[in-house]
């Protein structure tokens, strides 16, 4: 039986925090070690419990999630942090990633996406929320945040790049197939292979990877 993934959460909204804590505590492979209502409490909790994962709000009193993330990464480099944000905090999400967070979720994310984010980040993968806008993907791709520095250079075929561009434009497999005269099933096969190569969980991950590596230009999606 593998060790449960240990977590602490931080959010100054008690109702949201309690709801998140209740959901997490029901998962047999997760162990919730504590809750904080601001960044200073979070630093103390992490020092005390040394969790695998931190889920933290960005805007909090006394110390916000960005400063808390900077300090946590300085004192606990192995700590893996997921930002919790509101839909209109795109610049702050970029600041969190630059500070050291490995993923982010909108606060209205569903249960499965929250669990996927925890598992991905635990296994040292970056997690981009599936509701990422083209604007946010572009902000991330043009920021100092670059999780791909140590990864090997991956090549894509001309056909794969055609499909990547259409994925980044939010086209469905059906629409891509009609554009490129391929069956929907063939497109879905390409999509799976592309996402595996990029280690992307969703379209947002494909967009950021493609922009960071020059496979597409901002004008291709905006």
N, C-alpha and C positions, 0 to 999 in steps of 0.2 A: 504494500500500500504506500503510494508516494506521500511525502510530507504535504500537508495543506499549505496553500499560499496565504501568508499572513499580511494583513492590511491595517492601515489606520486611515481615517477619513477626516477632512477638515472642511467646515462650512459654517458660516455664521447664522444661517437660517435653520432653526431647530427642527421645524417640521420636515423640511427637505432632508436634513441630516438623519433624522430618526427613521424616515421612510427608507432611505438608502441603506442604513445600518440594518434594518429589519430584513430587507431583501438579501443582503450579503450574508447575514447570519444564518439564513436558511440553506445556504449552499454547503454541501458536505465537504467540499475540497477547499473551502475558504475559512480562514480564522480571523475574525475582526478583533483587533487588540485594543482599540480605543478610538475616541472621537475628540476632535478639537473644534473650538469655535473661532479661532483666529490663528495667524501664522506663528505667534510666539508659543501658544499652547502646542501647536503642531511640532515645532522644533523639540520641545521637551518630550513629547510623546515618542517621537522617532528615536531620540537619544535613549529613552528608557526601554523601548520595546524592540528596536531594530527590525522593523517590518520589511517584507519583500517589496510591497507596493504601497504607495501613498496616493490617495485620491483627494485632490484639494481644489476648493473654489479659488478663483483668481482674486476677486474683490472681497477682502475681509478687513475688519478693524484691527488696529494696533500694528499688524504686519500683514501685507497682502501676500497672495500666493506666489507672485513673481520673486519677491525678496526672500520668502521662505524657501523657494526652490533653489535660488542661488546659494543660500547658506547651507541647505541640506546637501547639495551636490559638492560643496567645498568640504564639508565635514564627513559626509557619508556617500562617497562617489558611487557605491554599489546600489544605492537606493533608487528605485524606479518610480517615477512620478507621472501621474495622469492628471491633466487639468480638467476642471469642470467649469463650463462657461455658459453664458447666455448667448443668444443668437447674434447679438449686436456687438460682441467683444472681439472682433476679428484681429485688430491690432494687438490686443492683450494676449490673444492665443499665440501669436507670433513671438511676443516677448517671453511667454512661458516656455516655448520650445527653445528659444535662444538661451534661456536661463538654465535649461537642462531637462525639461520634461520630455518624456518619450511618447506622449500621446495626449489626445484631448477628446472630450465628449461634451456635447450640448446637454444641458440639464434635463431636457425632455427626451433623452435617449431611452430606448426601451431596454428591458431587462437583459435580453440576449446580447444587445450591443455592448452593454456595460460589462457583461461577463466575457465577451470576446476581447474587449479592450484589455481587461485584466490579464487574460491568458496570453495575449500577444505580447504585451509589455513585459510580463514575467519571463517570457522566452526571448527577451531582448530584441523584439521587433517593434518598429514604430507603428502607432495606431492613429489613423486619421478618421475622424467621425464621418459617417456616411452622408451626413447632411452638409458637408463642406461645400461652400459656394465656389464658383470659378474665381471670384475675386480673392477669397481667402487662400485658395490653392496657389494663386499667382503670388500673393504676399509671402507665403511660406517658401515658395520656390526661389524668390528673389531675396530672401533674408539670409542672415549668416548661418541659420540652422541648416546643417548638411549631414544627415546620417549615413550618406553613401561614400564618404571619403575612403573608408577602409575596405569597401567591397570591390570585387573584381569587375572589370569592364565587361559588360554583357552586350553581345551583338544581336540585332534584330533584323529579320528579313524585310525586304521592301513591302511585302504583303502585310507583315506584322505592323510595320510603321503606318501603313494606310489604315489599318484597323485601330491602332492606338489613337490616331488623330480623331477618328470618328467616335471612339469611346470617350475621349476627352470633351467632345462636343455633346455628350449626353445622349448619343444615339443608341437605340435598343439594338439587340442582336438582329431582329427582323429588319429594321431600317438599314443596318450595316450590310446585311445580306442583299437587300434590294439594290443598294448603291454599288456594291462590288460584284453582283451576280453570283453570290454564294448562297448556299442553303443556311438557314438559321442554325442548324446543328453544327455545320462547319465553323461558322462564326463563333459559336459558343466554345468550340474546341480551341480555337485560336485565343479567345479571351482567357480561358483557363491557363493556357500555356504562357501567355503574356504576363498574367498576374503572378504565376509561379516564378518566372524569371525575375520579376521586379520585387518579389516578396510583398506584394500589395494585397490587402484584404478587400478593397473596394475601389470604386471609380476614383475617389479622392486620392488614393495612394498612387493610382496610375497617372493621374494628372500631375501630381507633385514630382514623381519620378521623371516623367517625360519632359517637364519643363526644366528640371535641374540638369538633365543630361542632354538638353538641346534637341530632343526628338521632335518637339513641337515648339512653336513660338506663342507668345501671349496672344497675338492676333488670331491664332487658330481657335481660341476658345472664348475670347471676350468680344 
